[in-house]
Structure formats: C-alpha cells, structure tokens
C-alpha cells in the first residue's frame, strides 16, 4: 500500500486510517464473493486500488454527478 499511499505509523490517527481501508477492502471482497465473482480478478483489483488511492469522489463527474466506470485503471 505504501507505493500508493504515503502512510506512516507516526501519522496521527494512523490506526484509524488503516482500519478504514482494511474494512473497505474486506467489504468489497465479501460483496464480490456474494455476487458470484461477477467481476474478473483484474477488475476487482483495479476497483479496490482506485478506491483506496482516489476515493469514491473520483468516480463522480462534477458536471453531471453520474458515476464513472469503477473498473478504470489506476494509471488513467
């Protein structure tokens, strides 16, 4: 995760930030499993990375508030 987020255990509230990310990732994997793994491994991986690095608001366009594709590559 360090290559995507410059987090350090010395940061204030570090344990809360890590717990938030872990809970979100676990929740996504749980839903993915419940939905019969309807996304490929690459798609769920890209989604998880993008949500951690960019956050949910990165998927909402400011002009229309329409969600963008959640499986967009992290490098775009």
PyMOL commands that set and color helices and strands:
alter all, ss='L'
color gray80, all
select helices_A, chain A and resi 14-34+41-53+56-59
alter helices_A, ss='H'
color red, helices_A
deselect
rebuild
show_as cartoon
